[in-house]
Amino acid sequence: MPIQPPAVPAYRLLALVAEASGALGPWLRTWEALREPIADQRLTEAVDHWSYDLLGDALPWTTYENEDATCAELTAWLVRHAPERLRAHGANKRLLDCVRLLTLNGPERWNDPHWPDYHY
């Protein structure tokens, strides 16, 4: 049986609970602990949804506090945990390159040969 889409996408739910609780870390640790194909699928969807904002060093949702710190926390978590899980889920090269590009800063990121693959 195919996996049904959630009523609320995981990336929106993460933003909601992070904003409501004032903390992102506990929710990322929960996602990290969920080692199931559906969690990897939802992570793949989230990276796809967030990639444009994160590559521009922006948090992919509106926040009222600590935007830069929250963006840095999310980016660091993705760089550390997403590649293996994206590969396990069979994510495309574009998403894997997106996460790799997050490890680069400034001109190093913008001048990367894979950057033109992002038509933003």
KEKE-3310 file (N, C-alpha, C; in steps of 0.2 Angstrom, whole numbers, plus 5000, padded with zeros to 4 digits):
npx = (5004:5003:5012:5003:5001:5005:4993:4997:5012:5028:5039:5032:5025:5037:5041:5031:5030:5043:5042:5032:5037:5048:5060:5071:5080:5076:5066:5073:5081:5072:5067:5079:5081:5071:5072:5066:5059:5049:5051:5063:5059:5050:5060:5067:5057:5057:5070:5069:5059:5064:5077:5079:5078:5087:5099:5101:5105:5094:5081:5069:5056:5045:5050:5050:5060:5078:5082:5094:5101:5093:5092:5105:5107:5097:5103:5116:5112:5106:5117:5125:5116:5107:5113:5116:5103:5096:5102:5099:5085:5085:5086:5087:5101:5102:5096:5105:5117:5113:5113:5126:5131:5128:5138:5147:5153:5148:5157:5163:5152:5143:5151:5153:5153:5141:5131:5124:5114:5103:5090:5084)
npy = (4994:5011:5025:5037:5054:5066:5075:5087:5093:5087:5097:5108:5106:5104:5117:5123:5117:5120:5134:5136:5130:5137:5131:5122:5112:5100:5094:5091:5082:5072:5069:5064:5052:5044:5031:5026:5022:5030:5042:5046:5048:5059:5068:5070:5076:5088:5094:5096:5106:5116:5120:5131:5142:5139:5138:5151:5156:5158:5156:5144:5147:5159:5167:5174:5176:5174:5171:5169:5161:5150:5146:5143:5132:5122:5121:5115:5103:5097:5096:5087:5076:5073:5069:5054:5049:5054:5048:5034:5035:5036:5049:5062:5068:5082:5086:5080:5087:5100:5099:5097:5109:5117:5116:5125:5142:5158:5165:5153:5144:5150:5149:5136:5122:5115:5123:5130:5121:5124:5132:5146)
npz = (5000:4995:5003:5012:5009:5022:5033:5037:5031:5036:5037:5039:5051:5059:5060:5066:5079:5084:5084:5093:5105:5106:5104:5093:5093:5102:5094:5082:5087:5090:5077:5072:5079:5074:5065:5052:5036:5032:5040:5034:5021:5023:5028:5016:5008:5016:5014:5001:5000:5008:5002:4994:5002:5012:5005:5002:5015:5023:5035:5033:5037:5044:5059:5075:5084:5086:5073:5065:5073:5074:5060:5058:5067:5061:5048:5052:5058:5047:5038:5045:5047:5037:5024:5023:5026:5016:5005:5008:5006:4993:4987:4975:4965:4965:4977:4986:4982:4986:5000:5002:4997:5007:5016:5012:5011:5006:4992:4989:4989:4980:4968:4966:4955:4954:4957:4947:4943:4951:4948:4953)
capx = (5000:5007:5012:4998:5004:5002:4988:5002:5019:5033:5042:5027:5025:5043:5041:5025:5032:5049:5040:5027:5041:5054:5067:5072:5085:5073:5062:5077:5084:5067:5068:5085:5080:5066:5076:5061:5059:5044:5055:5068:5055:5048:5066:5068:5053:5058:5075:5067:5055:5069:5083:5080:5079:5094:5105:5102:5106:5088:5077:5063:5049:5045:5051:5050:5066:5084:5082:5100:5104:5089:5094:5112:5105:5094:5108:5121:5109:5105:5123:5127:5112:5103:5116:5115:5096:5094:5104:5095:5079:5086:5085:5091:5108:5101:5095:5112:5121:5110:5115:5134:5133:5127:5144:5151:5151:5150:5159:5164:5146:5140:5155:5153:5151:5134:5126:5119:5109:5098:5086:5080)
capy = (5000:5017:5029:5042:5061:5068:5080:5093:5091:5087:5103:5113:5104:5106:5124:5125:5115:5124:5141:5135:5128:5141:5127:5118:5106:5094:5091:5088:5075:5067:5066:5060:5046:5040:5028:5022:5024:5036:5048:5048:5051:5066:5072:5071:5081:5094:5097:5099:5112:5121:5121:5138:5147:5138:5140:5159:5157:5160:5151:5142:5149:5165:5167:5180:5176:5170:5168:5167:5155:5144:5144:5139:5125:5118:5119:5111:5097:5094:5094:5081:5070:5072:5065:5047:5047:5055:5042:5028:5035:5036:5055:5063:5071:5089:5086:5078:5093:5105:5098:5098:5116:5120:5116:5130:5149:5164:5164:5146:5141:5152:5147:5128:5120:5112:5129:5132:5116:5127:5137:5150)
capz = (5000:4995:5009:5011:5012:5029:5033:5037:5029:5042:5037:5042:5058:5063:5061:5071:5086:5085:5086:5099:5110:5107:5103:5088:5095:5104:5088:5077:5090:5089:5070:5071:5082:5070:5059:5048:5029:5032:5042:5028:5016:5026:5028:5009:5006:5019:5011:4994:5002:5012:4999:4991:5008:5016:5001:5003:5022:5027:5039:5028:5039:5048:5066:5079:5088:5085:5066:5062:5077:5072:5053:5059:5070:5056:5043:5054:5058:5040:5035:5049:5047:5031:5018:5024:5026:5009:5001:5010:5003:4985:4985:4968:4966:4966:4985:4989:4981:4990:5007:5002:4996:5014:5020:5009:5012:5002:4985:4988:4988:4973:4962:4965:4948:4954:4959:4941:4943:4955:4944:4957)
cpx = (5004:5006:5007:5002:5001:4997:4992:5009:5024:5037:5038:5026:5031:5043:5036:5028:5038:5047:5036:5031:5046:5061:5066:5075:5081:5069:5067:5080:5079:5067:5074:5085:5075:5070:5071:5061:5054:5047:5060:5064:5053:5054:5068:5064:5054:5064:5074:5063:5060:5075:5084:5082:5086:5100:5106:5103:5100:5084:5071:5056:5050:5046:5051:5056:5072:5084:5088:5102:5099:5091:5101:5111:5102:5099:5113:5118:5108:5112:5126:5123:5108:5106:5114:5108:5093:5096:5100:5088:5079:5084:5089:5097:5107:5100:5102:5117:5119:5113:5123:5135:5132:5133:5149:5149:5153:5151:5160:5158:5143:5144:5156:5150:5143:5129:5122:5114:5103:5095:5082:5079)
cpy = (5006:5021:5035:5049:5063:5074:5087:5090:5092:5093:5108:5112:5105:5113:5126:5123:5119:5131:5141:5134:5133:5137:5123:5111:5099:5090:5088:5082:5070:5064:5062:5053:5041:5037:5023:5025:5030:5042:5050:5051:5058:5071:5074:5077:5088:5098:5100:5105:5118:5123:5128:5143:5146:5139:5148:5161:5160:5155:5150:5143:5155:5164:5173:5181:5172:5167:5165:5161:5149:5141:5140:5132:5120:5116:5114:5104:5093:5092:5087:5075:5068:5068:5057:5045:5049:5050:5036:5029:5036:5043:5057:5067:5078:5090:5085:5084:5099:5105:5099:5105:5120:5121:5122:5137:5153:5162:5156:5142:5143:5150:5140:5126:5117:5117:5130:5127:5119:5133:5141:5157)
cpz = (5000:5002:5007:5013:5018:5028:5033:5036:5035:5042:5040:5050:5062:5065:5066:5078:5088:5088:5092:5105:5111:5106:5097:5089:5097:5098:5083:5080:5089:5082:5069:5074:5078:5064:5055:5041:5029:5034:5037:5023:5017:5026:5021:5006:5009:5016:5004:4995:5004:5007:4997:4997:5011:5012:5001:5010:5025:5030:5034:5031:5043:5055:5069:5083:5085:5078:5064:5066:5075:5065:5054:5062:5065:5051:5046:5055:5052:5037:5039:5048:5041:5025:5018:5023:5019:5004:5002:5007:4996:4983:4978:4970:4968:4974:4988:4988:4985:4997:5007:5001:5003:5018:5017:5011:5007:4995:4984:4986:4981:4967:4961:4958:4948:4956:4953:4940:4947:4951:4949:4955)
residu = (MET:PRO:ILE:GLN:PRO:PRO:ALA:VAL:PRO:ALA:TYR:ARG:LEU:LEU:ALA:LEU:VAL:ALA:GLU:ALA:SER:GLY:ALA:LEU:GLY:PRO:TRP:LEU:ARG:THR:TRP:GLU:ALA:LEU:ARG:GLU:PRO:ILE:ALA:ASP:GLN:ARG:LEU:THR:GLU:ALA:VAL:ASP:HIS:TRP:SER:TYR:ASP:LEU:LEU:GLY:ASP:ALA:LEU:PRO:TRP:THR:THR:TYR:GLU:ASN:GLU:ASP:ALA:THR:CYS:ALA:GLU:LEU:THR:ALA:TRP:LEU:VAL:ARG:HIS:ALA:PRO:GLU:ARG:LEU:ARG:ALA:HIS:GLY:ALA:ASN:LYS:ARG:LEU:LEU:ASP:CYS:VAL:ARG:LEU:LEU:THR:LEU:ASN:GLY:PRO:GLU:ARG:TRP:ASN:ASP:PRO:HIS:TRP:PRO:ASP:TYR:HIS:TYR)
# end
